[in-house]
Amino acid sequence: MRRIIFNVLMIILAFTIQNCLFPLLPFLSASPNLLLILTFSFGFMHGKEAGMYYGLLAGLLMDLFYSGPFGFYTLIFIYIGYINGICTKYYYEDYITLPLILSVLNELAYNLYIYVFRFLIRQKVRVGYYFINLMLPEIIFTVVTTLLLYRAFLILNRHLEKIGKRGDSAIV
């Protein structure tokens, strides 16, 4: 239960930082997608169902605070959480290469989803411009941030599991 509460608070904190703090930093041409990092990390560490629930929460936060059709962000975040939850069977805690590859693929899928349903539908077909100026910087920032934050999430997850196991053994 502590882990769930902590993860929900992490998603709310990441949403706040991503949308309130990062836009104020003038030196960032693009900002890392913290909600995407958390969603795929939680899905990758805890499985499909947890990834979907955390994706639902992250997507709802994005949908509530941004205009457009309700459920637009929720759909992509749920898919990302679910698909990364499938990779749980390949999960090895100290292996950083797979989370970095998943970070690139998730960010690419997220940005392509936004491009197709926000720009391409309105016949804005400058995909090269969109890729070079928007997608690539965001992918790079997200991968670097994943490299820094994934270890912290892993350590916190281990710590919360130890506390949970200690609490379970004290009850029995």
TORKOL-4160 file (C-alpha; in steps of 0.2 Angstrom, whole numbers, padded with zeros to 4 digits, m for minus):
172
<pt num="1" X="0000" Y="0000" Z="0000"/>
<pt num="2" X="0014" Y="0012" Z="0004"/>
<pt num="3" X="0022" Y="0008" Z="m0013"/>
<pt num="4" X="0006" Y="0013" Z="m0022"/>
<pt num="5" X="0004" Y="0029" Z="m0012"/>
<pt num="6" X="0022" Y="0033" Z="m0015"/>
<pt num="7" X="0020" Y="0030" Z="m0034"/>
<pt num="8" X="0005" Y="0040" Z="m0035"/>
<pt num="9" X="0013" Y="0055" Z="m0026"/>
<pt num="10" X="0028" Y="0053" Z="m0038"/>
<pt num="11" X="0017" Y="0054" Z="m0053"/>
<pt num="12" X="0009" Y="0070" Z="m0046"/>
<pt num="13" X="0026" Y="0077" Z="m0042"/>
<pt num="14" X="0032" Y="0073" Z="m0060"/>
<pt num="15" X="0017" Y="0081" Z="m0068"/>
<pt num="16" X="0019" Y="0096" Z="m0057"/>
<pt num="17" X="0038" Y="0098" Z="m0062"/>
<pt num="18" X="0035" Y="0094" Z="m0080"/>
<pt num="19" X="0022" Y="0107" Z="m0082"/>
<pt num="20" X="0026" Y="0120" Z="m0070"/>
<pt num="21" X="0045" Y="0121" Z="m0068"/>
<pt num="22" X="0052" Y="0115" Z="m0085"/>
<pt num="23" X="0043" Y="0128" Z="m0096"/>
<pt num="24" X="0051" Y="0142" Z="m0085"/>
<pt num="25" X="0069" Y="0136" Z="m0089"/>
<pt num="26" X="0074" Y="0146" Z="m0103"/>
<pt num="27" X="0089" Y="0135" Z="m0108"/>
<pt num="28" X="0078" Y="0120" Z="m0112"/>
<pt num="29" X="0073" Y="0119" Z="m0130"/>
<pt num="30" X="0063" Y="0103" Z="m0125"/>
<pt num="31" X="0059" Y="0095" Z="m0109"/>
<pt num="32" X="0060" Y="0077" Z="m0103"/>
<pt num="33" X="0043" Y="0068" Z="m0102"/>
<pt num="34" X="0044" Y="0063" Z="m0084"/>
<pt num="35" X="0026" Y="0056" Z="m0084"/>
<pt num="36" X="0032" Y="0044" Z="m0098"/>
<pt num="37" X="0047" Y="0039" Z="m0089"/>
<pt num="38" X="0037" Y="0035" Z="m0073"/>
<pt num="39" X="0024" Y="0026" Z="m0083"/>
<pt num="40" X="0035" Y="0015" Z="m0092"/>
<pt num="41" X="0047" Y="0012" Z="m0077"/>
<pt num="42" X="0032" Y="0007" Z="m0066"/>
<pt num="43" X="0025" Y="m0004" Z="m0080"/>
<pt num="44" X="0042" Y="m0012" Z="m0083"/>
<pt num="45" X="0046" Y="m0015" Z="m0064"/>
<pt num="46" X="0028" Y="m0020" Z="m0058"/>
<pt num="47" X="0019" Y="m0028" Z="m0073"/>
<pt num="48" X="0005" Y="m0025" Z="m0085"/>
<pt num="49" X="m0009" Y="m0021" Z="m0073"/>
<pt num="50" X="0002" Y="m0008" Z="m0063"/>
<pt num="51" X="0008" Y="0000" Z="m0079"/>
<pt num="52" X="m0010" Y="0002" Z="m0085"/>
<pt num="53" X="m0016" Y="0010" Z="m0069"/>
<pt num="54" X="m0001" Y="0022" Z="m0068"/>
<pt num="55" X="m0003" Y="0026" Z="m0086"/>
<pt num="56" X="m0022" Y="0029" Z="m0083"/>
<pt num="57" X="m0017" Y="0041" Z="m0069"/>
<pt num="58" X="m0004" Y="0050" Z="m0079"/>
<pt num="59" X="m0015" Y="0051" Z="m0094"/>
<pt num="60" X="m0030" Y="0058" Z="m0084"/>
<pt num="61" X="m0018" Y="0071" Z="m0077"/>
<pt num="62" X="m0013" Y="0076" Z="m0094"/>
<pt num="63" X="m0031" Y="0076" Z="m0101"/>
<pt num="64" X="m0038" Y="0086" Z="m0086"/>
<pt num="65" X="m0025" Y="0100" Z="m0089"/>
<pt num="66" X="m0023" Y="0101" Z="m0108"/>
<pt num="67" X="m0036" Y="0105" Z="m0121"/>
<pt num="68" X="m0042" Y="0093" Z="m0134"/>
<pt num="69" X="m0052" Y="0077" Z="m0134"/>
<pt num="70" X="m0053" Y="0069" Z="m0116"/>
<pt num="71" X="m0044" Y="0053" Z="m0116"/>
<pt num="72" X="m0031" Y="0057" Z="m0129"/>
<pt num="73" X="m0017" Y="0056" Z="m0117"/>
<pt num="74" X="m0025" Y="0043" Z="m0107"/>
<pt num="75" X="m0025" Y="0031" Z="m0121"/>
<pt num="76" X="m0007" Y="0032" Z="m0126"/>
<pt num="77" X="m0001" Y="0031" Z="m0107"/>
<pt num="78" X="m0012" Y="0016" Z="m0104"/>
<pt num="79" X="m0004" Y="0007" Z="m0120"/>
<pt num="80" X="0013" Y="0012" Z="m0114"/>
<pt num="81" X="0011" Y="0005" Z="m0097"/>
<pt num="82" X="0004" Y="m0011" Z="m0104"/>
<pt num="83" X="0017" Y="m0014" Z="m0117"/>
<pt num="84" X="0031" Y="m0010" Z="m0105"/>
<pt num="85" X="0023" Y="m0022" Z="m0092"/>
<pt num="86" X="0024" Y="m0036" Z="m0105"/>
<pt num="87" X="0043" Y="m0033" Z="m0104"/>
<pt num="88" X="0043" Y="m0038" Z="m0085"/>
<pt num="89" X="0048" Y="m0055" Z="m0089"/>
<pt num="90" X="0064" Y="m0048" Z="m0096"/>
<pt num="91" X="0066" Y="m0037" Z="m0081"/>
<pt num="92" X="0083" Y="m0038" Z="m0072"/>
<pt num="93" X="0085" Y="m0024" Z="m0059"/>
<pt num="94" X="0103" Y="m0018" Z="m0063"/>
<pt num="95" X="0101" Y="m0020" Z="m0082"/>
<pt num="96" X="0100" Y="m0002" Z="m0088"/>
<pt num="97" X="0101" Y="m0005" Z="m0107"/>
<pt num="98" X="0083" Y="m0012" Z="m0109"/>
<pt num="99" X="0075" Y="0003" Z="m0100"/>
<pt num="100" X="0085" Y="0015" Z="m0111"/>
<pt num="101" X="0079" Y="0006" Z="m0126"/>
<pt num="102" X="0062" Y="0006" Z="m0120"/>
<pt num="103" X="0063" Y="0025" Z="m0116"/>
<pt num="104" X="0068" Y="0029" Z="m0134"/>
<pt num="105" X="0054" Y="0018" Z="m0141"/>
<pt num="106" X="0041" Y="0025" Z="m0129"/>
<pt num="107" X="0046" Y="0043" Z="m0133"/>
<pt num="108" X="0046" Y="0039" Z="m0151"/>
<pt num="109" X="0029" Y="0031" Z="m0151"/>
<pt num="110" X="0022" Y="0045" Z="m0140"/>
<pt num="111" X="0028" Y="0059" Z="m0151"/>
<pt num="112" X="0022" Y="0049" Z="m0167"/>
<pt num="113" X="0005" Y="0047" Z="m0159"/>
<pt num="114" X="0004" Y="0066" Z="m0156"/>
<pt num="115" X="0011" Y="0070" Z="m0173"/>
<pt num="116" X="m0002" Y="0059" Z="m0182"/>
<pt num="117" X="m0017" Y="0064" Z="m0172"/>
<pt num="118" X="m0013" Y="0083" Z="m0169"/>
<pt num="119" X="m0004" Y="0088" Z="m0185"/>
<pt num="120" X="m0005" Y="0075" Z="m0199"/>
<pt num="121" X="m0024" Y="0075" Z="m0197"/>
<pt num="122" X="m0024" Y="0094" Z="m0200"/>
<pt num="123" X="m0013" Y="0090" Z="m0216"/>
<pt num="124" X="0003" Y="0097" Z="m0208"/>
<pt num="125" X="0015" Y="0085" Z="m0216"/>
<pt num="126" X="0032" Y="0093" Z="m0212"/>
<pt num="127" X="0037" Y="0077" Z="m0203"/>
<pt num="128" X="0056" Y="0081" Z="m0205"/>
<pt num="129" X="0054" Y="0098" Z="m0197"/>
<pt num="130" X="0044" Y="0090" Z="m0183"/>
<pt num="131" X="0056" Y="0076" Z="m0180"/>
<pt num="132" X="0072" Y="0087" Z="m0180"/>
<pt num="133" X="0065" Y="0101" Z="m0170"/>
<pt num="134" X="0053" Y="0093" Z="m0158"/>
<pt num="135" X="0055" Y="0074" Z="m0157"/>
<pt num="136" X="0074" Y="0072" Z="m0157"/>
<pt num="137" X="0077" Y="0085" Z="m0143"/>
<pt num="138" X="0064" Y="0078" Z="m0132"/>
<pt num="139" X="0069" Y="0060" Z="m0135"/>
<pt num="140" X="0087" Y="0065" Z="m0131"/>
<pt num="141" X="0082" Y="0074" Z="m0115"/>
<pt num="142" X="0070" Y="0060" Z="m0110"/>
<pt num="143" X="0084" Y="0046" Z="m0112"/>
<pt num="144" X="0096" Y="0056" Z="m0102"/>
<pt num="145" X="0084" Y="0059" Z="m0088"/>
<pt num="146" X="0079" Y="0041" Z="m0089"/>
<pt num="147" X="0097" Y="0037" Z="m0086"/>
<pt num="148" X="0098" Y="0048" Z="m0071"/>
<pt num="149" X="0081" Y="0044" Z="m0063"/>
<pt num="150" X="0079" Y="0025" Z="m0067"/>
<pt num="151" X="0092" Y="0020" Z="m0054"/>
<pt num="152" X="0083" Y="0032" Z="m0041"/>
<pt num="153" X="0066" Y="0023" Z="m0045"/>
<pt num="154" X="0075" Y="0006" Z="m0043"/>
<pt num="155" X="0083" Y="0010" Z="m0026"/>
<pt num="156" X="0066" Y="0018" Z="m0020"/>
<pt num="157" X="0057" Y="0002" Z="m0026"/>
<pt num="158" X="0069" Y="m0009" Z="m0017"/>
<pt num="159" X="0068" Y="0001" Z="m0001"/>
<pt num="160" X="0048" Y="0001" Z="m0001"/>
<pt num="161" X="0048" Y="m0018" Z="m0005"/>
<pt num="162" X="0060" Y="m0021" Z="0011"/>
<pt num="163" X="0048" Y="m0010" Z="0021"/>
<pt num="164" X="0033" Y="m0020" Z="0015"/>
<pt num="165" X="0041" Y="m0037" Z="0018"/>
<pt num="166" X="0046" Y="m0031" Z="0036"/>
<pt num="167" X="0028" Y="m0025" Z="0039"/>
<pt num="168" X="0021" Y="m0042" Z="0033"/>
<pt num="169" X="0032" Y="m0052" Z="0044"/>
<pt num="170" X="0028" Y="m0041" Z="0059"/>
<pt num="171" X="0009" Y="m0045" Z="0056"/>
<pt num="172" X="0012" Y="m0063" Z="0055"/>
